[in-house]
Amino acid sequence: MSLNKAKVSVVGGQMNYSRLTSKVEPRHYAIGKAHCWLDMINRSMRPKKWNKPTTKGTKVTFDAINSEEELESAFGELEQFISQINVEHGTDITLNRAPEKGSGEANTHE
């Protein structure tokens, strides 16, 4: 007797980042958002929508990353966000990507 095992994969969902609250200073919020964004990408999640922060945190709707093209696009979106917050908040955040693993690491210099 053979059993057909169901193959389950996540195609999307929503997460809540409880430390990204409406009480966090805008500069620190932006830096924290960049770190959360990078963590999501490294876990094959592409942020689709960032809700406004509340006192309970920030909810983020995401799609799963299923291809190298989607991964590159997700990193491109993060790099644009990092450039934006560097200008707006005077930060010096860079994204160092490890090409052999396809993952990245954010460096913040305040």
Secondary structure, 3 states (H helix, E strand, C coil): CCCCCCCCCCCEEEEEECCCCCCCCHHHHHHHHHHHHHHHHHCCEEEEEECCCECCEEEEEEEECCCHHHHHHHHHHHHHHHHHHHHHHCCCCEEEEECCCCEEEEECCC
